[in-house]
């Protein structure tokens, strides 16, 4: 994946994803600093995202 412009809320994706790929979303720090290639993630519906 190749990214472009980034700020505290968004990261522009320039290339490297295709139709049907799953894309994660979350706070900038979690996505850009904490999440690493190969990390295990739990897929949850958006309305359940912030439940404990």
PDB file of N, CA, C and O in Angstrom:
ATOM      1  N   UNK A   1       0.837  -1.161   0.000  1.00  0.00           N
ATOM      2  CA  UNK A   1       0.000   0.000   0.000  1.00  0.00           C
ATOM      3  C   UNK A   1       0.889   1.233   0.000  1.00  0.00           C
ATOM      4  O   UNK A   1       1.894   1.290   0.708  1.00  0.00           O
ATOM      5  N   UNK A   2       0.512   2.203  -0.789  1.00  0.00           N
ATOM      6  CA  UNK A   2       1.254   3.462  -0.831  1.00  0.00           C
ATOM      7  C   UNK A   2       0.311   4.559  -0.367  1.00  0.00           C
ATOM      8  O   UNK A   2      -0.784   4.722  -0.906  1.00  0.00           O
ATOM      9  N   UNK A   3       0.750   5.317   0.648  1.00  0.00           N
ATOM     10  CA  UNK A   3      -0.097   6.381   1.186  1.00  0.00           C
ATOM     11  C   UNK A   3       0.405   7.739   0.725  1.00  0.00           C
ATOM     12  O   UNK A   3       1.539   7.898   0.273  1.00  0.00           O
ATOM     13  N   UNK A   4      -0.491   8.713   0.860  1.00  0.00           N
ATOM     14  CA  UNK A   4      -0.171  10.077   0.462  1.00  0.00           C
ATOM     15  C   UNK A   4      -0.297  11.013   1.647  1.00  0.00           C
ATOM     16  O   UNK A   4       0.326  10.795   2.686  1.00  0.00           O
ATOM     17  N   UNK A   5      -1.094  12.045   1.497  1.00  0.00           N
ATOM     18  CA  UNK A   5      -1.275  13.062   2.510  1.00  0.00           C
ATOM     19  C   UNK A   5      -1.882  12.447   3.776  1.00  0.00           C
ATOM     20  O   UNK A   5      -2.809  11.641   3.696  1.00  0.00           O
ATOM     21  N   UNK A   6      -1.354  12.831   4.939  1.00  0.00           N
ATOM     22  CA  UNK A   6      -1.854  12.345   6.220  1.00  0.00           C
ATOM     23  C   UNK A   6      -2.025  13.517   7.171  1.00  0.00           C
ATOM     24  O   UNK A   6      -1.263  14.483   7.125  1.00  0.00           O
ATOM     25  N   UNK A   7      -3.038  13.424   8.040  1.00  0.00           N
ATOM     26  CA  UNK A   7      -3.168  14.373   9.138  1.00  0.00           C
ATOM     27  C   UNK A   7      -3.601  13.593  10.367  1.00  0.00           C
ATOM     28  O   UNK A   7      -3.467  12.370  10.385  1.00  0.00           O
ATOM     29  N   UNK A   8      -4.110  14.248  11.385  1.00  0.00           N
ATOM     30  CA  UNK A   8      -4.481  13.546  12.615  1.00  0.00           C
ATOM     31  C   UNK A   8      -5.700  12.648  12.459  1.00  0.00           C
ATOM     32  O   UNK A   8      -5.944  11.799  13.317  1.00  0.00           O
ATOM     33  N   UNK A   9      -6.465  12.810  11.394  1.00  0.00           N
ATOM     34  CA  UNK A   9      -7.684  12.030  11.213  1.00  0.00           C
ATOM     35  C   UNK A   9      -7.699  11.118   9.996  1.00  0.00           C
ATOM     36  O   UNK A   9      -8.423  10.123   9.990  1.00  0.00           O
ATOM     37  N   UNK A  10      -6.928  11.428   8.976  1.00  0.00           N
ATOM     38  CA  UNK A  10      -7.046  10.710   7.711  1.00  0.00           C
ATOM     39  C   UNK A  10      -5.695  10.353   7.131  1.00  0.00           C
ATOM     40  O   UNK A  10      -4.703  11.049   7.346  1.00  0.00           O
ATOM     41  N   UNK A  11      -5.674   9.248   6.387  1.00  0.00           N
ATOM     42  CA  UNK A  11      -4.513   8.852   5.607  1.00  0.00           C
ATOM     43  C   UNK A  11      -5.005   8.598   4.186  1.00  0.00           C
ATOM     44  O   UNK A  11      -5.887   7.766   3.977  1.00  0.00           O
ATOM     45  N   UNK A  12      -4.448   9.303   3.216  1.00  0.00           N
ATOM     46  CA  UNK A  12      -4.833   9.114   1.822  1.00  0.00           C
ATOM     47  C   UNK A  12      -4.166   7.853   1.283  1.00  0.00           C
ATOM     48  O   UNK A  12      -2.952   7.692   1.406  1.00  0.00           O
ATOM     49  N   UNK A  13      -4.955   6.955   0.684  1.00  0.00           N
ATOM     50  CA  UNK A  13      -4.427   5.735   0.070  1.00  0.00           C
ATOM     51  C   UNK A  13      -4.298   5.976  -1.425  1.00  0.00           C
ATOM     52  O   UNK A  13      -5.295   6.218  -2.106  1.00  0.00           O
ATOM     53  N   UNK A  14      -3.083   5.913  -1.935  1.00  0.00           N
ATOM     54  CA  UNK A  14      -2.830   6.180  -3.348  1.00  0.00           C
ATOM     55  C   UNK A  14      -2.867   4.907  -4.194  1.00  0.00           C
ATOM     56  O   UNK A  14      -3.321   4.939  -5.338  1.00  0.00           O
ATOM     57  N   UNK A  15      -2.399   3.801  -3.649  1.00  0.00           N
ATOM     58  CA  UNK A  15      -2.395   2.547  -4.402  1.00  0.00           C
ATOM     59  C   UNK A  15      -2.192   1.385  -3.443  1.00  0.00           C
ATOM     60  O   UNK A  15      -1.832   1.565  -2.280  1.00  0.00           O
ATOM     61  N   UNK A  16      -2.433   0.181  -3.966  1.00  0.00           N
ATOM     62  CA  UNK A  16      -2.150  -1.013  -3.195  1.00  0.00           C
ATOM     63  C   UNK A  16      -3.365  -1.714  -2.625  1.00  0.00           C
ATOM     64  O   UNK A  16      -3.219  -2.741  -1.962  1.00  0.00           O
ATOM     65  N   UNK A  17      -4.571  -1.188  -2.861  1.00  0.00           N
ATOM     66  CA  UNK A  17      -5.781  -1.902  -2.465  1.00  0.00           C
ATOM     67  C   UNK A  17      -6.644  -2.092  -3.700  1.00  0.00           C
ATOM     68  O   UNK A  17      -6.568  -1.332  -4.665  1.00  0.00           O
ATOM     69  N   UNK A  18      -7.472  -3.139  -3.638  1.00  0.00           N
ATOM     70  CA  UNK A  18      -8.338  -3.414  -4.781  1.00  0.00           C
ATOM     71  C   UNK A  18      -9.745  -3.714  -4.285  1.00  0.00           C
ATOM     72  O   UNK A  18      -9.947  -3.943  -3.092  1.00  0.00           O
ATOM     73  N   UNK A  19     -10.698  -3.714  -5.168  1.00  0.00           N
ATOM     74  CA  UNK A  19     -12.080  -4.003  -4.819  1.00  0.00           C
ATOM     75  C   UNK A  19     -12.154  -5.342  -4.103  1.00  0.00           C
ATOM     76  O   UNK A  19     -11.579  -6.333  -4.554  1.00  0.00           O
ATOM     77  N   UNK A  20     -12.869  -5.362  -2.986  1.00  0.00           N
ATOM     78  CA  UNK A  20     -13.010  -6.577  -2.204  1.00  0.00           C
ATOM     79  C   UNK A  20     -12.054  -6.662  -1.027  1.00  0.00           C
ATOM     80  O   UNK A  20     -12.278  -7.461  -0.118  1.00  0.00           O
ATOM     81  N   UNK A  21     -10.990  -5.856  -1.016  1.00  0.00           N
ATOM     82  CA  UNK A  21     -10.074  -5.837   0.124  1.00  0.00           C
ATOM     83  C   UNK A  21     -10.797  -5.274   1.344  1.00  0.00           C
ATOM     84  O   UNK A  21     -11.659  -4.405   1.214  1.00  0.00           O
ATOM     85  N   UNK A  22     -10.445  -5.770   2.525  1.00  0.00           N
ATOM     86  CA  UNK A  22     -10.970  -5.201   3.758  1.00  0.00           C
ATOM     87  C   UNK A  22      -9.992  -4.131   4.236  1.00  0.00           C
ATOM     88  O   UNK A  22      -8.776  -4.320   4.202  1.00  0.00           O
ATOM     89  N   UNK A  23     -10.545  -3.006   4.681  1.00  0.00           N
ATOM     90  CA  UNK A  23      -9.725  -1.880   5.119  1.00  0.00           C
ATOM     91  C   UNK A  23     -10.053  -1.594   6.576  1.00  0.00           C
ATOM     92  O   UNK A  23     -11.224  -1.492   6.941  1.00  0.00           O
ATOM     93  N   UNK A  24      -9.034  -1.463   7.407  1.00  0.00           N
ATOM     94  CA  UNK A  24      -9.263  -1.143   8.807  1.00  0.00           C
ATOM     95  C   UNK A  24      -9.392   0.369   8.957  1.00  0.00           C
ATOM     96  O   UNK A  24      -8.905   1.132   8.123  1.00  0.00           O
ATOM     97  N   UNK A  25     -10.048   0.786  10.026  1.00  0.00           N
ATOM     98  CA  UNK A  25     -10.102   2.204  10.351  1.00  0.00           C
ATOM     99  C   UNK A  25      -9.940   2.341  11.848  1.00  0.00           C
ATOM    100  O   UNK A  25     -10.242   1.412  12.598  1.00  0.00           O
ATOM    101  N   UNK A  26      -9.479   3.461  12.274  1.00  0.00           N
ATOM    102  CA  UNK A  26      -9.278   3.703  13.693  1.00  0.00           C
ATOM    103  C   UNK A  26      -8.541   4.997  13.889  1.00  0.00           C
ATOM    104  O   UNK A  26      -8.263   5.711  12.925  1.00  0.00           O
ATOM    105  N   UNK A  27      -8.221   5.310  15.126  1.00  0.00           N
ATOM    106  CA  UNK A  27      -7.459   6.537  15.401  1.00  0.00           C
ATOM    107  C   UNK A  27      -6.130   6.513  14.642  1.00  0.00           C
ATOM    108  O   UNK A  27      -5.522   5.458  14.458  1.00  0.00           O
ATOM    109  N   UNK A  28      -5.699   7.685  14.212  1.00  0.00           N
ATOM    110  CA  UNK A  28      -4.468   7.818  13.423  1.00  0.00           C
ATOM    111  C   UNK A  28      -3.296   7.090  14.079  1.00  0.00           C
ATOM    112  O   UNK A  28      -2.583   6.340  13.411  1.00  0.00           O
ATOM    113  N   UNK A  29      -3.091   7.302  15.376  1.00  0.00           N
ATOM    114  CA  UNK A  29      -1.949   6.692  16.061  1.00  0.00           C
ATOM    115  C   UNK A  29      -2.018   5.175  15.994  1.00  0.00           C
ATOM    116  O   UNK A  29      -1.006   4.518  15.750  1.00  0.00           O
ATOM    117  N   UNK A  30      -3.194   4.618  16.207  1.00  0.00           N
ATOM    118  CA  UNK A  30      -3.330   3.155  16.162  1.00  0.00           C
ATOM    119  C   UNK A  30      -3.027   2.622  14.769  1.00  0.00           C
ATOM    120  O   UNK A  30      -2.348   1.605  14.621  1.00  0.00           O
ATOM    121  N   UNK A  31      -3.525   3.305  13.758  1.00  0.00           N
ATOM    122  CA  UNK A  31      -3.344   2.838  12.385  1.00  0.00           C
ATOM    123  C   UNK A  31      -1.914   3.050  11.910  1.00  0.00           C
ATOM    124  O   UNK A  31      -1.336   2.155  11.293  1.00  0.00           O
ATOM    125  N   UNK A  32      -1.336   4.201  12.180  1.00  0.00           N
ATOM    126  CA  UNK A  32      -0.028   4.511  11.612  1.00  0.00           C
ATOM    127  C   UNK A  32       1.155   4.101  12.485  1.00  0.00           C
ATOM    128  O   UNK A  32       2.252   3.891  11.967  1.00  0.00           O
ATOM    129  N   UNK A  33       0.959   3.985  13.784  1.00  0.00           N
ATOM    130  CA  UNK A  33       2.091   3.690  14.681  1.00  0.00           C
ATOM    131  C   UNK A  33       2.005   2.305  15.324  1.00  0.00           C
ATOM    132  O   UNK A  33       3.014   1.606  15.413  1.00  0.00           O
ATOM    133  N   UNK A  34       0.818   1.903  15.771  1.00  0.00           N
ATOM    134  CA  UNK A  34       0.671   0.666  16.540  1.00  0.00           C
ATOM    135  C   UNK A  34       0.481  -0.554  15.654  1.00  0.00           C
ATOM    136  O   UNK A  34       1.104  -1.588  15.893  1.00  0.00           O
ATOM    137  N   UNK A  35      -0.357  -0.457  14.647  1.00  0.00           N
ATOM    138  CA  UNK A  35      -0.668  -1.592  13.781  1.00  0.00           C
ATOM    139  C   UNK A  35       0.528  -1.929  12.891  1.00  0.00           C
ATOM    140  O   UNK A  35       1.091  -1.054  12.232  1.00  0.00           O
ATOM    141  N   UNK A  36       0.901  -3.188  12.879  1.00  0.00           N
ATOM    142  CA  UNK A  36       2.049  -3.643  12.078  1.00  0.00           C
ATOM    143  C   UNK A  36       1.594  -4.689  11.079  1.00  0.00           C
ATOM    144  O   UNK A  36       0.580  -5.353  11.299  1.00  0.00           O
ATOM    145  N   UNK A  37       2.330  -4.849   9.978  1.00  0.00           N
ATOM    146  CA  UNK A  37       2.039  -5.889   8.994  1.00  0.00           C
ATOM    147  C   UNK A  37       1.953  -7.238   9.693  1.00  0.00           C
ATOM    148  O   UNK A  37       2.802  -7.575  10.518  1.00  0.00           O
ATOM    149  N   UNK A  38       0.927  -8.004   9.361  1.00  0.00           N
ATOM    150  CA  UNK A  38       0.758  -9.339   9.916  1.00  0.00           C
ATOM    151  C   UNK A  38       0.056  -9.387  11.260  1.00  0.00           C
ATOM    152  O   UNK A  38      -0.181 -10.470  11.794  1.00  0.00           O
ATOM    153  N   UNK A  39      -0.284  -8.218  11.821  1.00  0.00           N
ATOM    154  CA  UNK A  39      -0.966  -8.196  13.120  1.00  0.00           C
ATOM    155  C   UNK A  39      -2.355  -8.808  13.005  1.00  0.00           C
ATOM    156  O   UNK A  39      -3.013  -8.690  11.971  1.00  0.00           O
ATOM    157  N   UNK A  40      -2.792  -9.457  14.068  1.00  0.00           N
ATOM    158  CA  UNK A  40      -4.134 -10.018  14.120  1.00  0.00           C
ATOM    159  C   UNK A  40      -5.109  -8.925  14.539  1.00  0.00           C
ATOM    160  O   UNK A  40      -4.863  -8.204  15.505  1.00  0.00           O
ATOM    161  N   UNK A  41      -6.204  -8.805  13.819  1.00  0.00           N
ATOM    162  CA  UNK A  41      -7.242  -7.832  14.154  1.00  0.00           C
ATOM    163  C   UNK A  41      -8.573  -8.551  14.278  1.00  0.00           C
ATOM    164  O   UNK A  41      -8.787  -9.593  13.659  1.00  0.00           O
ATOM    165  N   UNK A  42      -9.467  -7.989  15.084  1.00  0.00           N
ATOM    166  CA  UNK A  42     -10.809  -8.552  15.245  1.00  0.00           C
ATOM    167  C   UNK A  42     -11.769  -7.677  14.453  1.00  0.00           C
ATOM    168  O   UNK A  42     -11.856  -6.473  14.694  1.00  0.00           O
ATOM    169  N   UNK A  43     -12.488  -8.274  13.513  1.00  0.00           N
ATOM    170  CA  UNK A  43     -13.453  -7.555  12.693  1.00  0.00           C
ATOM    171  C   UNK A  43     -14.764  -7.463  13.472  1.00  0.00           C
ATOM    172  O   UNK A  43     -15.320  -8.479  13.890  1.00  0.00           O
ATOM    173  N   UNK A  44     -15.257  -6.226  13.663  1.00  0.00           N
ATOM    174  CA  UNK A  44     -16.524  -6.004  14.361  1.00  0.00           C
ATOM    175  C   UNK A  44     -17.357  -5.036  13.551  1.00  0.00           C
ATOM    176  O   UNK A  44     -16.813  -4.214  12.814  1.00  0.00           O
ATOM    177  N   UNK A  45     -18.689  -5.124  13.681  1.00  0.00           N
ATOM    178  CA  UNK A  45     -19.548  -4.146  13.018  1.00  0.00           C
ATOM    179  C   UNK A  45     -19.256  -2.748  13.575  1.00  0.00           C
ATOM    180  O   UNK A  45     -18.904  -2.601  14.745  1.00  0.00           O
ATOM    181  N   UNK A  46     -19.403  -1.744  12.740  1.00  0.00           N
ATOM    182  CA  UNK A  46     -19.102  -0.368  13.139  1.00  0.00           C
ATOM    183  C   UNK A  46     -19.849   0.047  14.406  1.00  0.00           C
ATOM    184  O   UNK A  46     -19.288   0.745  15.250  1.00  0.00           O
ATOM    185  N   UNK A  47     -21.109  -0.373  14.549  1.00  0.00           N
ATOM    186  CA  UNK A  47     -21.887   0.036  15.717  1.00  0.00           C
ATOM    187  C   UNK A  47     -21.417  -0.641  17.011  1.00  0.00           C
ATOM    188  O   UNK A  47     -21.846  -0.256  18.099  1.00  0.00           O
ATOM    189  N   UNK A  48     -20.549  -1.637  16.903  1.00  0.00           N
ATOM    190  CA  UNK A  48     -20.005  -2.334  18.083  1.00  0.00           C
ATOM    191  C   UNK A  48     -18.571  -1.934  18.357  1.00  0.00           C
ATOM    192  O   UNK A  48     -17.961  -2.461  19.287  1.00  0.00           O
ATOM    193  N   UNK A  49     -18.015  -1.024  17.585  1.00  0.00           N
ATOM    194  CA  UNK A  49     -16.603  -0.693  17.625  1.00  0.00           C
ATOM    195  C   UNK A  49     -16.102  -0.266  18.997  1.00  0.00           C
ATOM    196  O   UNK A  49     -15.003  -0.653  19.394  1.00  0.00           O
ATOM    197  N   UNK A  50     -16.881   0.522  19.731  1.00  0.00           N
ATOM    198  CA  UNK A  50     -16.383   1.062  20.989  1.00  0.00           C
ATOM    199  C   UNK A  50     -16.949   0.367  22.214  1.00  0.00           C
ATOM    200  O   UNK A  50     -16.819   0.886  23.323  1.00  0.00           O
ATOM    201  N   UNK A  51     -17.581  -0.805  22.045  1.00  0.00           N
ATOM    202  CA  UNK A  51     -18.066  -1.568  23.176  1.00  0.00           C
ATOM    203  C   UNK A  51     -16.900  -2.310  23.822  1.00  0.00           C
ATOM    204  O   UNK A  51     -15.956  -2.715  23.144  1.00  0.00           O
ATOM    205  N   UNK A  52     -16.979  -2.482  25.131  1.00  0.00           N
ATOM    206  CA  UNK A  52     -15.912  -3.202  25.846  1.00  0.00           C
ATOM    207  C   UNK A  52     -16.258  -4.653  25.987  1.00  0.00           C
ATOM    208  O   UNK A  52     -15.484  -5.420  26.560  1.00  0.00           O
TER     209      UNK A  52
END
